Amino acid sequence: MGVFAAHGGHEQVVFCQDEASGLQAIIAIYSTALGPALGGTRFYPYPTEADALADVLNLARAMAYKAACAGLDLGGGKAVIIGDPAKVKSEALLRAYGRFVQSLHGRYYTACDVGTEVADMDIVSRESRYVCGRSPEQGGAGDSSVLTALGIYQGMRAAAGHLWGAPTLAGRRVGIAGVGKVGRHLVAHLIDDGASVVISDVSGAAVAAVRSAYPSVEALDPDALPGAPIDLYAPCALGGALDDETVPALQAQIVCGGANNQLAHPGIEKQLADRGILYAPDYVVNAGGLIAVADEVKGYSEARARLRAMHIFDTTARVFAIADDEGVPPAVAADRLAERRMSEIGRLRSLLLPD
């Protein structure tokens, strides 16, 4: 397979290296049909460069679809920095990365992701104008996980309404796999709604922190949670959580969580549908974080961003309606919704306007 075929339709893939700081990064731009590409920077110790490339390509595509479904005038991109952030992250490395982002002249806006934080984006922004996810002191949205969790909760409400007839999780048993920043905020929404919550995480400290704040929350081993007697399963850790082993074990009637790229491979969406499990597509329900950082492009307004995140309820409900009308799984319906918008609205950019 040639290098262009391997890139799967991406507009641009940039390999970045600065030997002095140790920077090795890849920036992938999937589409700018709706506007400049926006997507976070993942800092992760990938086993191989091929693993890093595969991840950034998948994530960039997902960001394009996420932005399209969220109604944003933005395209999709992503970046990965190869390495253990606890060992190699430095000001010099982040600023070198910022120079590469700046070199794209606004085709790509970066933000936080796994392994990067708001403080890191403040450093990157010292070298580039095209940085979101900055601190409020720097005019940014700050921690985008707050709106990510809000959007997932709205997606859960839409799924509950579609399957159970009422948009609430009250009286339901919800299992959350991964209680980092997003999962922790999600617990609060569910408790407030009257749900009983079961959690798991590879970090004992993360589990202890949640149970300290919410003593009613139960904890299970991460391997045990998917097959536990729960009504809704929320994968909120890394991708690939729904695979050939997990799906047959699920007792939940709904899957709705914050992790990106939850489906381990094509065909998993059909396995879920065949089992009668309602799947809320990840990039639809976890778009709150993107909405938060996207709002920075024209000057951040918390009220405006929060209102747009609340509309994830309507988008999720629309995806389920398309799935029912067209006889396809929700994952396919979400792709169709995104592709139609990228095609229909993206076409308008071919109409030349005077400056």
ZAMARGU-4260 file (C-alpha; in steps of 0.2 Angstrom, whole numbers, plus 5000, padded with zeros to 4 digits):
<rodrens>
0) 5000/5000/5000 | 5007/5017/4995 | 5009/5031/5008 | 4994/5041/5000 | 4982/5026/5001
5) 4987/5023/5019 | 4982/5041/5023 | 4964/5037/5019 | 4959/5053/5011 | 4968/5065/5023
10) 4972/5082/5015 | 4989/5084/5024 | 5001/5075/5036 | 5016/5084/5043 | 5030/5075/5052
15) 5039/5087/5064 | 5056/5085/5072 | 5067/5095/5083 | 5082/5085/5088 | 5088/5098/5101
20) 5072/5097/5111 | 5068/5079/5107 | 5052/5084/5098 | 5045/5070/5087 | 5027/5075/5082
25) 5014/5071/5068 | 5000/5083/5063 | 4986/5076/5052 | 4973/5087/5044 | 4958/5076/5038
30) 4947/5090/5031 | 4946/5109/5029 | 4929/5108/5020 | 4920/5117/5033 | 4934/5128/5040
35) 4951/5127/5048 | 4955/5110/5056 | 4954/5109/5075 | 4960/5095/5086 | 4970/5092/5101
40) 4988/5087/5104 | 4990/5069/5111 | 5007/5066/5120 | 5009/5048/5122 | 5023/5035/5122
45) 5018/5025/5106 | 5027/5009/5104 | 5031/5013/5086 | 5030/5027/5074 | 5018/5017/5064
50) 5006/5016/5079 | 5008/5035/5081 | 5003/5038/5063 | 4988/5026/5064 | 4982/5035/5079
55) 4983/5052/5073 | 4975/5048/5056 | 4960/5040/5065 | 4959/5054/5077 | 4960/5068/5064
60) 4946/5059/5054 | 4935/5058/5070 | 4938/5076/5073 | 4931/5081/5056 | 4915/5071/5059
65) 4914/5078/5076 | 4915/5096/5071 | 4902/5093/5057 | 4889/5085/5068 | 4892/5098/5081
70) 4887/5111/5068 | 4904/5120/5069 | 4912/5129/5054 | 4928/5119/5057 | 4937/5105/5049
75) 4946/5091/5058 | 4964/5088/5063 | 4974/5080/5076 | 4992/5080/5082 | 5002/5067/5092
80) 5019/5070/5101 | 5029/5054/5103 | 5036/5051/5120 | 5032/5049/5139 | 5026/5067/5144
85) 5032/5063/5162 | 5049/5061/5155 | 5052/5072/5140 | 5039/5086/5140 | 5048/5103/5142
90) 5046/5121/5138 | 5058/5120/5123 | 5049/5105/5116 | 5032/5113/5117 | 5038/5129/5110
95) 5046/5119/5095 | 5030/5111/5092 | 5021/5128/5092 | 5033/5134/5079 | 5027/5119/5068
100) 5009/5123/5071 | 5012/5141/5067 | 5020/5136/5050 | 5003/5129/5044 | 4996/5147/5045
105) 4979/5143/5052 | 4975/5127/5043 | 4976/5118/5060 | 4972/5124/5077 | 4978/5114/5091
110) 4972/5111/5109 | 4973/5099/5124 | 4972/5080/5123 | 4979/5065/5132 | 4995/5070/5140
115) 4993/5088/5137 | 4986/5101/5149 | 4980/5119/5148 | 4997/5125/5155 | 5005/5117/5140
120) 4994/5126/5128 | 4999/5142/5136 | 5017/5138/5132 | 5013/5132/5114 | 5003/5148/5111
125) 5019/5158/5114 | 5025/5152/5097 | 5008/5151/5088 | 4992/5161/5086 | 4983/5145/5082
130) 4981/5137/5099 | 4965/5134/5109 | 4962/5126/5126 | 4972/5140/5134 | 4969/5146/5152
135) 4956/5159/5156 | 4971/5171/5160 | 4976/5169/5142 | 4959/5172/5135 | 4955/5153/5134
140) 4941/5141/5140 | 4952/5133/5153 | 4947/5115/5157 | 4936/5108/5142 | 4932/5092/5151
145) 4918/5101/5160 | 4908/5104/5144 | 4914/5087/5137 | 4905/5079/5152 | 4890/5090/5150
150) 4888/5084/5132 | 4890/5066/5136 | 4876/5068/5149 | 4865/5076/5136 | 4869/5061/5125
155) 4864/5049/5138 | 4848/5058/5141 | 4844/5057/5123 | 4847/5039/5122 | 4837/5036/5138
160) 4822/5045/5130 | 4824/5036/5114 | 4825/5018/5122 | 4815/5020/5138 | 4803/5034/5134
165) 4810/5047/5146 | 4826/5058/5145 | 4832/5054/5162 | 4844/5042/5171 | 4834/5042/5187
170) 4833/5025/5194 | 4846/5018/5181 | 4862/5009/5185 | 4876/5017/5175 | 4894/5010/5173
175) 4908/5023/5169 | 4925/5015/5164 | 4938/5029/5167 | 4935/5042/5180 | 4948/5055/5175
180) 4943/5073/5172 | 4928/5069/5161 | 4922/5054/5170 | 4923/5063/5187 | 4912/5077/5180
185) 4900/5064/5172 | 4898/5056/5189 | 4891/5072/5197 | 4878/5074/5183 | 4872/5056/5185
190) 4871/5057/5204 | 4861/5074/5202 | 4849/5065/5190 | 4846/5051/5202 | 4856/5037/5194
195) 4866/5024/5204 | 4884/5024/5198 | 4897/5011/5196 | 4915/5015/5191 | 4931/5008/5186
200) 4949/5015/5183 | 4966/5008/5182 | 4971/5022/5194 | 4966/5018/5212 | 4969/5036/5216
205) 4956/5041/5203 | 4943/5029/5210 | 4947/5034/5228 | 4944/5053/5224 | 4927/5049/5216
210) 4921/5038/5231 | 4927/5051/5243 | 4916/5064/5235 | 4902/5052/5232 | 4901/5038/5245
215) 4886/5030/5236 | 4897/5026/5221 | 4902/5008/5219 | 4919/5002/5211 | 4923/4987/5201
220) 4939/4980/5193 | 4940/4987/5175 | 4939/4970/5167 | 4923/4966/5177 | 4913/4982/5173
225) 4908/4979/5155 | 4899/4963/5160 | 4891/4969/5176 | 4872/4971/5178 | 4871/4989/5172
230) 4858/4999/5161 | 4871/5010/5153 | 4889/5008/5149 | 4900/5023/5147 | 4918/5020/5141
235) 4928/5036/5146 | 4946/5030/5144 | 4956/5026/5129 | 4949/5020/5112 | 4945/5003/5106
240) 4934/4999/5122 | 4921/4990/5111 | 4928/4975/5104 | 4924/4957/5100 | 4926/4952/5118
245) 4918/4966/5126 | 4902/4968/5116 | 4896/4950/5119 | 4898/4952/5138 | 4888/4968/5139
250) 4872/4968/5149 | 4869/4986/5147 | 4855/4992/5135 | 4864/5008/5130 | 4882/5012/5127
255) 4886/5031/5128 | 4903/5037/5134 | 4917/5050/5131 | 4931/5040/5124 | 4936/5043/5106
260) 4936/5029/5093 | 4927/5017/5104 | 4923/5004/5090 | 4938/4993/5089 | 4935/4989/5071
265) 4922/4991/5057 | 4907/4979/5061 | 4907/4982/5080 | 4892/4994/5077 | 4882/4980/5069
270) 4886/4968/5083 | 4879/4981/5095 | 4864/4983/5084 | 4861/4965/5082 | 4861/4963/5101
275) 4848/4977/5103 | 4861/4988/5112 | 4858/5007/5108 | 4875/5015/5104 | 4877/5034/5105
280) 4891/5038/5093 | 4906/5044/5103 | 4911/5059/5092 | 4893/5065/5093 | 4891/5065/5112
285) 4909/5069/5117 | 4909/5085/5106 | 4907/5097/5121 | 4926/5099/5123 | 4928/5103/5105
290) 4914/5116/5107 | 4923/5124/5121 | 4939/5126/5113 | 4932/5131/5096 | 4923/5145/5105
295) 4940/5153/5108 | 4943/5156/5090 | 4932/5171/5090 | 4934/5175/5108 | 4928/5163/5122
300) 4910/5165/5129 | 4906/5152/5143 | 4887/5155/5141 | 4888/5153/5122 | 4898/5137/5123
305) 4888/5129/5137 | 4872/5132/5127 | 4879/5124/5111 | 4885/5109/5122 | 4867/5107/5128
310) 4862/5105/5110 | 4871/5088/5109 | 4854/5081/5116 | 4846/5087/5100 | 4860/5080/5089
315) 4860/5063/5097 | 4841/5062/5095 | 4843/5067/5077 | 4856/5053/5074 | 4844/5040/5082
320) 4830/5046/5071 | 4840/5045/5055 | 4846/5027/5060 | 4828/5022/5062 | 4822/5030/5046
325) 4836/5023/5035 | 4838/5006/5044 | 4856/5008/5049 | 4865/5008/5065 | 4867/5024/5074
330) 4886/5025/5070 | 4882/5024/5052 | 4868/5037/5054 | 4881/5049/5062 | 4893/5047/5048
335) 4880/5051/5035 | 4875/5066/5045 | 4893/5072/5046 | 4896/5068/5027 | 4881/5077/5021
340) 4885/5093/5030 | 4903/5092/5025 | 4897/5090/5007 | 4883/5102/5007 | 4890/5116/5016
345) 4908/5113/5011 | 4902/5115/4993 | 4898/5133/4996 | 4917/5137/4999 | 4919/5134/4980
350) 4909/5150/4977 | 4921/5164/4975 | 4917/5179/4985 | 4926/5196/4983 | 4938/5201/4997
</rodrens>
